[in-house]
Amino acid sequence: MSLQSAAPKKSILPAIGIACFVVGVLLAGFFVWRIVVTAPRTPQPIEGGMVHLKKEGLTIYSSVPVLAPPCTVKDASGNDVPTKRPGGSETITINGDTWYVVARSTSTVPAGDYSISCTDSETSATYAAGPKSSVAEFVLSIFGVVLSLLIFIGLGATFLAIGLVRKNRNRRPTNTFPTQPGAPGNYPHPSAGYPNQPAAHPNQPGGYPNQPGAHPNQQPPHTFPAPPPYRPGANPDRPQDR
């Protein structure tokens, strides 16, 4: 006799692991897009005085460091575009050329044509302009990709591994009763004799009557003596029969 064990509950760890994979891939894709958007590009020279920006924002660069931004900016309508010097030193290197950030527009200006004039009699710097760019945003986007892959992909792999280990553990068969002589459900058949001994011969004393393996005319061992034979006559214990 054995008891049927209940079916193990389905683990949610694999589902959590797959969700972590999906979130990690989505976040990594977002930060990759940010890398493409914020990647520094070669600025346009402003020697002609007119610059066309394909994206919003305005940044002015110089080929050598300068103390103050000697540039003025006007939009297509002739209105002045205020600029300000960056808080720290910022440089970009593209195709082996290093450019220093001179000024940025104080507010985000739309894409379009801008007239830029730079007068510098102290240095031989070459000036150029481009859309708004931030080295910090570019670097943070790279870190975002790395962290997304390490954290969420790592968590997904961990949850899947734990779920697989638990699943294999639940699949292992379990014994309801110990497989030892004398345990319920493991009693030997009477005709098989004792453990590690051959079964009794049909003509060998020691079998049990009316059971397989016992001789038909065999008397059971260790029985009480047979009663005395019946003798007809008066019963001494019954005076009325005299």
C-alpha positions as CSV (number, residue, x, y, z in Angstrom):
1,M,0.0,0.0,0.0
2,S,1.4,3.4,-1.0
3,L,0.2,6.9,-0.7
4,Q,0.2,9.1,-3.8
5,S,2.0,12.4,-3.1
6,A,0.4,15.7,-4.2
7,A,1.6,17.3,-7.4
8,P,4.2,20.1,-6.7
9,K,3.2,23.7,-7.2
10,K,4.5,25.3,-10.3
11,S,7.3,27.8,-9.4
12,I,7.1,31.4,-10.6
13,L,10.9,31.9,-10.5
14,P,11.3,31.1,-14.3
15,A,8.7,33.7,-15.1
16,I,10.4,36.3,-13.0
17,G,13.7,35.4,-14.7
18,I,12.2,35.9,-18.1
19,A,10.7,39.2,-17.1
20,C,14.1,40.4,-15.9
21,F,15.6,39.4,-19.3
22,V,12.9,41.4,-21.1
23,V,13.3,44.5,-18.8
24,G,17.1,44.3,-19.2
25,V,16.9,44.2,-23.0
26,L,14.4,47.0,-23.2
27,L,16.5,49.3,-20.9
28,A,19.7,48.4,-22.8
29,G,18.0,49.3,-26.1
30,F,16.8,52.6,-24.7
31,F,20.3,53.6,-23.5
32,V,21.8,52.5,-26.8
33,W,19.4,54.9,-28.5
34,R,20.5,57.6,-26.1
35,I,24.1,56.9,-27.0
36,V,23.3,57.4,-30.7
37,V,21.5,60.7,-30.0
38,T,24.0,62.1,-27.6
39,A,27.1,60.9,-29.4
40,P,29.4,63.9,-30.3
41,R,29.5,64.8,-33.9
42,T,32.0,66.9,-35.8
43,P,30.8,70.6,-35.5
44,Q,30.3,72.8,-38.5
45,P,32.8,75.6,-39.2
46,I,31.3,79.1,-38.8
47,E,33.7,80.9,-41.1
48,G,30.9,81.7,-43.5
49,G,28.8,83.1,-40.6
50,M,25.8,80.8,-41.2
51,V,25.2,77.4,-39.6
52,H,22.3,75.1,-40.1
53,L,21.4,72.9,-37.1
54,K,19.5,69.7,-37.7
55,K,18.7,69.2,-34.0
56,E,17.7,71.5,-31.2
57,G,20.2,73.3,-29.0
58,L,23.3,75.3,-29.9
59,T,26.9,74.6,-28.8
60,I,29.9,76.7,-29.9
61,Y,33.4,75.1,-30.0
62,S,37.0,76.3,-30.5
63,S,40.1,74.5,-31.6
64,V,42.1,75.8,-28.7
65,P,41.1,76.9,-25.1
66,V,39.9,80.5,-24.9
67,L,39.1,82.6,-21.8
68,A,35.8,84.2,-22.9
69,P,33.3,83.4,-25.6
70,P,33.9,86.1,-28.2
71,C,30.8,85.1,-30.3
72,T,27.4,86.5,-30.9
73,V,24.5,84.4,-32.2
74,K,21.3,85.5,-34.1
75,D,18.4,83.4,-35.3
76,A,16.9,83.4,-38.8
77,S,14.7,86.4,-37.7
78,G,17.7,88.4,-36.6
79,N,16.9,88.1,-32.9
80,D,19.8,87.6,-30.5
81,V,20.3,84.1,-29.0
82,P,21.8,84.4,-25.4
83,T,24.7,82.1,-24.7
84,K,26.6,81.2,-21.6
85,R,30.0,79.6,-20.8
86,P,29.9,76.0,-19.5
87,G,30.5,75.5,-15.8
88,G,33.6,73.4,-16.4
89,S,36.0,72.4,-19.0
90,E,34.5,70.2,-21.7
91,T,36.2,68.7,-24.7
92,I,35.3,66.3,-27.5
93,T,37.7,64.4,-29.8
94,I,36.4,63.4,-33.2
95,N,38.5,61.9,-35.9
96,G,41.6,62.9,-34.0
97,D,40.6,66.5,-33.6
98,T,39.9,68.0,-30.2
99,W,37.3,70.7,-29.7
100,Y,36.7,72.8,-26.6
101,V,33.3,73.9,-25.6
102,V,33.1,77.7,-25.6
103,A,29.4,78.5,-25.1
104,R,25.9,77.1,-25.2
105,S,22.5,78.7,-25.7
106,T,20.9,79.5,-22.4
107,S,17.6,78.0,-23.5
108,T,17.0,75.2,-26.0
109,V,16.6,76.7,-29.4
110,P,14.9,74.8,-32.2
111,A,16.7,73.4,-35.3
112,G,17.2,75.8,-38.1
113,D,19.6,78.5,-39.5
114,Y,21.7,80.6,-37.2
115,S,24.1,83.4,-37.8
116,I,27.2,83.2,-35.6
117,S,30.1,85.7,-35.5
118,C,33.3,85.2,-33.5
119,T,36.0,87.8,-33.2
120,D,39.2,86.7,-31.6
121,S,42.4,88.7,-32.0
122,E,44.2,87.0,-29.1
123,T,44.3,83.4,-30.3
124,S,44.4,81.6,-33.6
125,A,41.5,79.5,-32.7
126,T,39.1,78.1,-35.2
127,Y,35.4,78.2,-34.2
128,A,32.6,75.8,-35.1
129,A,29.0,75.1,-34.0
130,G,26.8,72.1,-33.6
131,P,23.6,71.0,-31.9
132,K,23.4,70.7,-28.2
133,S,25.5,67.9,-26.9
134,S,26.6,66.8,-23.4
135,V,29.5,64.5,-22.7
136,A,27.9,63.7,-19.3
137,E,24.7,62.4,-21.0
138,F,26.8,60.4,-23.4
139,V,28.8,58.8,-20.7
140,L,25.7,58.1,-18.5
141,S,24.1,56.4,-21.5
142,I,27.1,54.0,-21.8
143,F,26.9,53.3,-18.0
144,G,23.1,52.7,-18.4
145,V,23.7,50.0,-21.0
146,V,26.3,48.2,-18.9
147,L,24.3,48.4,-15.7
148,S,21.1,47.2,-17.5
149,L,22.9,44.1,-18.8
150,L,24.7,43.3,-15.6
151,I,21.8,43.8,-13.2
152,F,18.7,42.6,-15.0
153,I,20.4,39.9,-17.1
154,G,22.2,38.7,-14.1
155,L,19.0,38.6,-12.0
156,G,17.2,36.8,-14.8
157,A,19.9,34.1,-15.0
158,T,19.9,33.7,-11.2
159,F,16.1,33.2,-11.0
160,L,16.2,30.7,-13.9
161,A,18.9,28.7,-12.3
162,I,17.1,28.6,-8.9
163,G,13.9,27.6,-10.6
164,L,15.6,24.8,-12.5
165,V,17.3,23.4,-9.4
166,R,13.9,23.3,-7.5
167,K,12.2,21.7,-10.5
168,N,14.8,18.9,-10.6
169,R,14.5,18.4,-6.9
170,N,10.8,18.0,-7.0
171,R,11.1,15.4,-9.8
172,R,13.1,13.0,-7.6
173,P,11.0,9.9,-6.5
174,T,10.2,9.6,-2.8
175,N,9.6,6.3,-0.9
176,T,6.3,6.2,1.0
177,F,7.5,3.3,3.2
178,P,11.0,2.0,3.9
179,T,11.9,-1.1,1.9
180,Q,12.7,-3.3,4.8
181,P,11.3,-6.6,6.0
182,G,8.5,-6.1,8.5
183,A,7.4,-2.8,7.1
184,P,3.7,-2.4,6.1
185,G,3.2,-3.8,2.6
186,N,6.4,-5.8,2.6
187,Y,5.4,-9.0,4.6
188,P,6.7,-12.2,2.9
189,H,4.3,-14.8,1.7
190,P,3.8,-17.7,4.2
191,S,5.0,-20.2,1.7
192,A,8.2,-18.3,1.2
193,G,9.6,-19.1,4.7
194,Y,11.7,-16.8,6.7
195,P,14.0,-14.1,5.0
196,N,17.2,-15.5,3.4
197,Q,15.9,-19.1,3.8
198,P,14.4,-21.4,1.2
199,A,10.7,-22.2,1.2
200,A,9.5,-25.3,3.1
201,H,9.2,-28.5,1.2
202,P,5.7,-29.9,0.9
203,N,6.7,-33.1,2.8
204,Q,8.9,-31.3,5.3
205,P,7.6,-30.8,8.8
206,G,7.1,-27.2,9.8
207,G,4.4,-26.1,7.3
208,Y,1.1,-24.9,8.3
209,P,-2.2,-26.8,7.6
210,N,-4.5,-25.7,4.9
211,Q,-1.8,-23.4,3.4
212,P,0.4,-23.8,0.3
213,G,3.5,-25.7,1.0
214,A,2.0,-27.9,3.9
215,H,1.6,-31.7,3.5
216,P,-2.1,-32.8,3.4
217,N,-1.6,-35.3,6.3
218,Q,0.8,-33.2,8.2
219,Q,-0.2,-32.4,11.8
220,P,0.6,-29.0,13.1
221,P,3.5,-29.0,15.5
222,H,3.2,-28.2,19.2
223,T,-0.6,-29.0,19.5
224,F,-2.5,-30.0,22.6
225,P,-2.9,-33.8,23.3
226,A,-5.9,-35.6,21.7
227,P,-8.9,-36.1,24.0
228,P,-9.5,-39.7,25.4
229,P,-11.7,-42.0,23.3
230,Y,-15.4,-42.0,24.0
231,R,-16.6,-45.0,26.0
232,P,-20.4,-45.6,26.1
233,G,-21.9,-46.4,29.5
234,A,-23.0,-44.6,32.7
235,N,-21.4,-41.4,33.4
236,P,-20.0,-41.4,37.0
237,D,-20.6,-37.7,37.2
238,R,-24.3,-38.2,36.5
239,P,-26.0,-40.4,39.2
240,Q,-29.3,-40.4,37.2
241,D,-27.6,-42.4,34.5
242,R,-26.9,-45.3,36.8
